[in-house]
């Protein structure tokens, strides 16, 4: 899965749920930031794609503001007593 923040290709909308998607190696796919925040019966694939004529400002805003709840490795706590 790709990150919507760093993806450089064309971004579409999923015909099934209306959320952003891209053309992946298995057809239309959702982005990794969507791993738990959307309901799509096709997830992780997308239910077809709708083309959008994004202007640069709209697409940049979408990428920057899309919620990112993807799980990360926890950081190690600081060593106690140092």
MDTraj code that builds the backbone (N, CA, C; nanometers):
import mdtraj as md
import numpy as np

residues = "UNK UNK UNK UNK UNK UNK UNK UNK UNK UNK UNK UNK UNK UNK UNK UNK UNK UNK UNK UNK UNK UNK UNK UNK UNK UNK UNK UNK UNK UNK UNK UNK UNK UNK UNK UNK UNK UNK UNK UNK UNK UNK UNK UNK UNK UNK UNK UNK UNK UNK UNK UNK UNK UNK UNK UNK UNK UNK UNK UNK UNK UNK UNK UNK UNK UNK UNK UNK UNK UNK UNK UNK UNK UNK UNK UNK UNK UNK UNK UNK UNK UNK".split()
xyz = np.array([
    [0.0844, -0.1189, 0.0000],
    [0.0000, 0.0000, 0.0000],
    [0.0880, 0.1241, 0.0000],
    [0.0432, 0.2218, -0.0686],
    [0.1147, 0.3490, -0.0797],
    [0.0632, 0.4489, 0.0243],
    [0.1446, 0.5477, 0.0561],
    [0.1026, 0.6581, 0.1412],
    [0.0473, 0.7692, 0.0530],
    [-0.0667, 0.8241, 0.0911],
    [-0.1251, 0.9334, 0.0142],
    [-0.0348, 1.0566, 0.0176],
    [0.0429, 1.0720, 0.1247],
    [0.1290, 1.1893, 0.1399],
    [0.2465, 1.1904, 0.0420],
    [0.2954, 1.0729, 0.0050],
    [0.4132, 1.0660, -0.0803],
    [0.3833, 1.0121, -0.2197],
    [0.2621, 0.9694, -0.2450],
    [0.2274, 0.9115, -0.3745],
    [0.2349, 1.0186, -0.4826],
    [0.3044, 0.9898, -0.5913],
    [0.3240, 1.0863, -0.6979],
    [0.2373, 1.0655, -0.8204],
    [0.1585, 0.9594, -0.8219],
    [0.0746, 0.9307, -0.9381],
    [-0.0624, 0.9960, -0.9275],
    [-0.1509, 0.9549, -1.0162],
    [-0.2862, 1.0088, -1.0201],
    [-0.3683, 0.9548, -0.9042],
    [-0.4406, 1.0428, -0.8366],
    [-0.5291, 1.0035, -0.7274],
    [-0.6725, 1.0114, -0.7776],
    [-0.7461, 0.9030, -0.7560],
    [-0.8856, 0.8909, -0.7968],
    [-0.9735, 0.8858, -0.6723],
    [-1.1033, 0.8712, -0.6913],
    [-1.1953, 0.8435, -0.5824],
    [-1.2544, 0.7056, -0.6046],
    [-1.2717, 0.6312, -0.4961],
    [-1.3310, 0.4979, -0.5015],
    [-1.4804, 0.5109, -0.5318],
    [-1.5290, 0.4366, -0.6298],
    [-1.6711, 0.4399, -0.6648],
    [-1.7592, 0.3836, -0.5542],
    [-1.7039, 0.2994, -0.4697],
    [-1.7826, 0.2354, -0.3647],
    [-1.7978, 0.3229, -0.2401],
    [-1.6871, 0.3864, -0.1960],
    [-1.6933, 0.4607, -0.0693],
    [-1.6638, 0.6103, -0.0826],
    [-1.6138, 0.6536, -0.1978],
    [-1.5873, 0.7952, -0.2184],
    [-1.4551, 0.8453, -0.1628],
    [-1.3736, 0.7557, -0.1078],
    [-1.2448, 0.7956, -0.0522],
    [-1.1363, 0.7882, -0.1598],
    [-1.0244, 0.8598, -0.1394],
    [-0.9163, 0.8572, -0.2384],
    [-0.8606, 0.7163, -0.2600],
    [-0.8171, 0.6907, -0.3823],
    [-0.7545, 0.5638, -0.4174],
    [-0.6569, 0.5879, -0.5322],
    [-0.5809, 0.4866, -0.5662],
    [-0.4822, 0.4972, -0.6739],
    [-0.4805, 0.3668, -0.7529],
    [-0.4191, 0.3699, -0.8683],
    [-0.4076, 0.2497, -0.9499],
    [-0.2839, 0.1739, -0.9046],
    [-0.3048, 0.0644, -0.8337],
    [-0.1949, -0.0159, -0.7825],
    [-0.1667, -0.1365, -0.8710],
    [-0.0861, -0.2253, -0.8215],
    [-0.0489, -0.3431, -0.8997],
    [-0.1633, -0.4434, -0.9149],
    [-0.2669, -0.4316, -0.8315],
    [-0.3818, -0.5220, -0.8380],
    [-0.5089, -0.4489, -0.8801],
    [-0.4938, -0.3344, -0.9457],
    [-0.6096, -0.2520, -0.9824],
    [-0.6231, -0.1386, -0.8822],
    [-0.7404, -0.0744, -0.8758],
    [-0.7571, 0.0361, -0.7814],
    [-0.7390, -0.0110, -0.6371],
    [-0.6594, 0.0634, -0.5599],
    [-0.6319, 0.0294, -0.4205],
    [-0.6461, 0.1531, -0.3325],
    [-0.6771, 0.1299, -0.2057],
    [-0.6813, 0.2386, -0.1085],
    [-0.5406, 0.2649, -0.0548],
    [-0.5231, 0.3806, 0.0092],
    [-0.3945, 0.4184, 0.0666],
    [-0.3782, 0.3612, 0.2066],
    [-0.2531, 0.3481, 0.2521],
    [-0.2273, 0.2860, 0.3823],
    [-0.2839, 0.3680, 0.4974],
    [-0.2994, 0.4996, 0.4822],
    [-0.3581, 0.5803, 0.5899],
    [-0.5037, 0.5431, 0.6157],
    [-0.5647, 0.4716, 0.5245],
    [-0.7052, 0.4337, 0.5368],
    [-0.7240, 0.2972, 0.6018],
    [-0.6194, 0.2399, 0.6570],
    [-0.6214, 0.1014, 0.7043],
    [-0.7335, 0.0740, 0.8037],
    [-0.7778, 0.1740, 0.8830],
    [-0.8866, 0.1483, 0.9782],
    [-0.9903, 0.2591, 0.9817],
    [-0.9762, 0.3597, 0.8995],
    [-1.0629, 0.4759, 0.9127],
    [-1.1750, 0.4867, 0.8121],
    [-1.1906, 0.3903, 0.7251],
    [-1.2976, 0.3980, 0.6260],
    [-1.3728, 0.2667, 0.6220],
    [-1.4940, 0.2723, 0.5705],
    [-1.5680, 0.1499, 0.5450],
    [-1.5832, 0.1361, 0.3948],
    [-1.5217, 0.0362, 0.3399],
    [-1.5354, 0.0064, 0.1978],
    [-1.5411, -0.1454, 0.1850],
    [-1.6458, -0.1983, 0.1247],
    [-1.6558, -0.3435, 0.1121],
    [-1.5460, -0.4047, 0.0258],
    [-1.4726, -0.3238, -0.0478],
    [-1.3653, -0.3723, -0.1334],
    [-1.2287, -0.3648, -0.0668],
    [-1.2170, -0.2964, 0.0473],
    [-1.0882, -0.2688, 0.1094],
    [-1.0076, -0.3975, 0.1300],
    [-0.8776, -0.3999, 0.0985],
    [-0.7878, -0.2896, 0.0676],
    [-0.7930, -0.2448, -0.0777],
    [-0.8609, -0.3201, -0.1626],
    [-0.8791, -0.2731, -0.2994],
    [-0.9862, -0.1647, -0.2986],
    [-1.0058, -0.1007, -0.4098],
    [-1.1111, -0.0006, -0.4223],
    [-1.2148, -0.0522, -0.5213],
    [-1.3378, -0.0115, -0.5030],
    [-1.4469, -0.0575, -0.5885],
    [-1.4582, 0.0240, -0.7151],
    [-1.3582, 0.0177, -0.7984],
    [-1.3564, 0.0992, -0.9194],
    [-1.3033, 0.2372, -0.8882],
    [-1.2880, 0.3201, -0.9899],
    [-1.2309, 0.4517, -0.9644],
    [-1.3017, 0.5582, -1.0455],
    [-1.3139, 0.6736, -0.9857],
    [-1.3691, 0.7912, -1.0521],
    [-1.2554, 0.8889, -1.0746],
    [-1.2452, 0.9408, -1.1944],
    [-1.1396, 1.0379, -1.2228],
    [-1.1822, 1.1748, -1.1716],
    [-1.0863, 1.2461, -1.1132],
    [-1.1098, 1.3798, -1.0593],
    [-1.0088, 1.4741, -1.1225],
    [-1.0526, 1.5894, -1.1646],
    [-0.9609, 1.6893, -1.2184],
    [-0.9155, 1.7792, -1.1044],
    [-0.8194, 1.7288, -1.0258],
    [-0.7687, 1.8026, -0.9101],
    [-0.6914, 1.9255, -0.9572],
    [-0.7071, 2.0369, -0.8866],
    [-0.6117, 2.1445, -0.9091],
    [-0.5013, 2.1237, -0.8064],
    [-0.3872, 2.1817, -0.8288],
    [-0.2699, 2.1553, -0.7448],
    [-0.2961, 2.1857, -0.5976],
    [-0.3613, 2.2979, -0.5676],
    [-0.3871, 2.3357, -0.4280],
    [-0.4790, 2.2342, -0.3599],
    [-0.5831, 2.1896, -0.4290],
    [-0.6755, 2.0916, -0.3706],
    [-0.6062, 1.9598, -0.3419],
    [-0.5249, 1.9133, -0.4340],
    [-0.4556, 1.7867, -0.4160],
    [-0.3520, 1.7968, -0.3041],
    [-0.2782, 1.9061, -0.2991],
    [-0.1806, 1.9260, -0.1912],
    [-0.2501, 1.9310, -0.0559],
    [-0.3661, 1.9975, -0.0476],
    [-0.4409, 2.0060, 0.0768],
    [-0.4918, 1.8688, 0.1186],
    [-0.5427, 1.7910, 0.0230],
    [-0.5899, 1.6553, 0.0523],
    [-0.4775, 1.5714, 0.1113],
    [-0.3613, 1.5746, 0.0472],
    [-0.2478, 1.4951, 0.0941],
    [-0.2027, 1.5372, 0.2334],
    [-0.1959, 1.6661, 0.2574],
    [-0.1463, 1.7170, 0.3858],
    [-0.2452, 1.6956, 0.4999],
    [-0.3736, 1.6983, 0.4703],
    [-0.4726, 1.6942, 0.5780],
    [-0.5363, 1.5572, 0.5985],
    [-0.5029, 1.4581, 0.5156],
    [-0.5663, 1.3277, 0.5303],
    [-0.5203, 1.2635, 0.6609],
    [-0.6127, 1.2176, 0.7458],
    [-0.5732, 1.1581, 0.8746],
    [-0.4821, 1.0371, 0.8574],
    [-0.3807, 1.0293, 0.9406],
    [-0.2865, 0.9173, 0.9356],
    [-0.2918, 0.8437, 1.0686],
    [-0.3633, 0.7328, 1.0721],
    [-0.3743, 0.6523, 1.1941],
    [-0.3015, 0.5196, 1.1800],
    [-0.2182, 0.5076, 1.0773],
    [-0.1470, 0.3821, 1.0529],
    [-0.0571, 0.3509, 1.1726],
    [-0.0612, 0.2269, 1.2246],
    [0.0188, 0.1937, 1.3434],
    [0.1683, 0.2013, 1.3166],
    [0.2393, 0.2533, 1.4119],
    [0.3848, 0.2651, 1.4043],
    [0.4464, 0.1852, 1.5189],
    [0.5725, 0.1510, 1.5035],
    [0.6443, 0.0850, 1.6119],
    [0.6580, 0.1828, 1.7274],
    [0.6331, 0.1391, 1.8486],
    [0.6489, 0.2308, 1.9627],
    [0.7962, 0.2688, 1.9795],
    [0.8178, 0.3885, 2.0239],
    [0.9566, 0.4310, 2.0490],
    [1.0011, 0.3760, 2.1838],
    [1.1288, 0.3479, 2.1960],
    [1.1825, 0.2942, 2.3210],
    [1.1812, 0.4022, 2.4286],
    [1.1367, 0.3694, 2.5498],
    [1.1378, 0.4684, 2.6577],
    [1.2817, 0.5054, 2.6945],
    [1.2998, 0.6234, 2.7430],
    [1.4328, 0.6681, 2.7848],
    [1.4804, 0.5794, 2.8999],
    [1.6085, 0.5517, 2.9027],
    [1.6655, 0.4676, 3.0086],
    [1.6444, 0.5355, 3.1442],
    [1.5924, 0.4608, 3.2380],
    [1.5654, 0.5159, 3.3721],
    [1.6949, 0.5396, 3.4479],
    [1.6965, 0.6454, 3.5236],
    [1.8102, 0.6737, 3.6107],
    [1.9301, 0.7361, 3.5408],
    [1.9164, 0.7810, 3.4209],
    [2.0306, 0.8428, 3.3526],
    [2.0207, 0.9898, 3.3550],
])
top = md.Topology()
chain = top.add_chain()
for i, resn in enumerate(residues, 1):
    res = top.add_residue(resn, chain, resSeq=i)
    for name in ("N", "CA", "C"):
        top.add_atom(name, md.element.get_by_symbol(name[0]), res)
traj = md.Trajectory(xyz[None], top)
